[in-house]
Amino acid sequence: MHFQRISKTFAAVALAGTSFFATTAAFAGEITVWCWDPNFNVAIMKEAGELYTAKHPETTFNIVDFAKADVEQKLQTALTSGTTDALPDIVLIEDYGAQKYLQSFPGAFAPMSDTVDYSGFAPYKVKLMTVDDKVYGMPFDSGVTGLYYRKDYLEQAGFKPADMQDITWDRFIEIGKVVEEKTGKKMLGLDITDAGFTRILMQSAGQWYFDAEGNLSIENNTALKAALETQQKILKANIHKPAAGWTDWVGTFTSGDVATVTTGVWITGTIKAQADQSGKWGVAPLPSLGIEGATHASNLGGSSWYVVESSSEKKEAIDFLNEVYAKDISFYQDILTTRGAVGSLTAARTGDAYMLADPFFGGEKVWQNFADWLSKVPPVNYGIFTNEVDTAVTAHLPSLAQGADIPTVLKEIQSQAEGQIQ
């Protein structure tokens, strides 16, 4: 413990009027955290810090709000140079990039396996932060996916909510054709230059761009093949409304132009912001690819907290994360209610907030549904080059609309990806 922490310990003892020996086990210091998004990650971390400080008055928090790209650049620069003094005690890392940091900079982050009970978290989140049987990081928010659908449009087309449960993507396309015929509405908005939809479909069948050992797996990837085939079928059936970029894609469903949305649970707030659409929406499990290993659950996005190994407040930072993010069920109820954050601690789904019926969704227990699907998301190896391979996939998605041969597309993606990750 360095001098500053010793001084703070004595100061805390003096203020409390107790003996030094009664408080030697107490932590004393300031925990610095780097994260992004002031209305989500930053706000939630501030709340978590306040909860911990209420029980440990000697511990304070310095939550630094950066843009996501700035966090990544500063972290990368410091780890590459070996100058870790400027790093925070805790840093937020997007799940897709976790393995890249953990494998590229061994020893840079503190393992928490001896402190945290990871059996309480969604398995897919634990896997993505595991290296050589050691688990690093504290699982945070989930991007568990679902199928949001306009009940009014489906009903006009002759379908009931039961007709949207546990369907395949082939059935989804069939329903989409009828919906457009009966209502004039397209079934979904689709940005063919964004590989997010591809990743959702691929992970739902338990595969990724890399195999379990981290080797590039494209050409013989049955889940990726099925994902591309499904997108090509959607394009051929013309049941989609084309979108160019995030704002345009969001506009496809906030405007009421499409009947469904398939993405992460974090979109719920955007959907509910359309007050005039209250009572018109429902949520169903993700359609299945219909191949071996296919499920009705997947993920898009999400991030987790990591403690820097060289941090002088390492033990205190780990204790904080373990006490709040790994154990405090009430905390998860609160951030669900106030921020729409679905955490990956599975025990949280037993809380009252998850059981509430949502009038916007016609009284459905939407949060409970997502919590149930969260536990079923197939764990995959995101590897260290997800973003690079994503670039190769995105480059070839537009060719699907021209009827490109899928095996040929896979071969071309494999070739381009190999060049990008060398």
Secondary structure, 3 states (H helix, E strand, C coil): CCHHHHHHHHHHHHHHCCCHHHCCCCCCEEEEEEECCCCCHHHHHHHHHHHHHHHCCCEEEEEEECCHHHHHHHHHHHHHHCCHHHCCCEEEEEHHHHHHHHHHCCCCECECCCCCCHHHECHHHHHCCEECCEEECEEEEEEEEEEEEEHHHHHHCCCCHHHHCCCEHHHHHHHHHHHHHHHCCEEEEECCCCCHHHHHHHHHCCCCCECCCCCECCCCCHHHHHHHHHHHHHHHHCCEEECCCHHHHHHHHHCCCEEEEEEEHHHHHHHHCCHHHCCCEEEECCCECCCCCCCCCCEEEEEEEEEECCCCCHHHHHHHHHHHCCCCHHHHHHHHHHHCCCECEHHHHHCHHHHCCEHHHCCECHHHHHHHHHCCCCCCCCCCCHHHHHHHHHHHHHHHHHCCCHHHHHHHHHHHHHHHCC
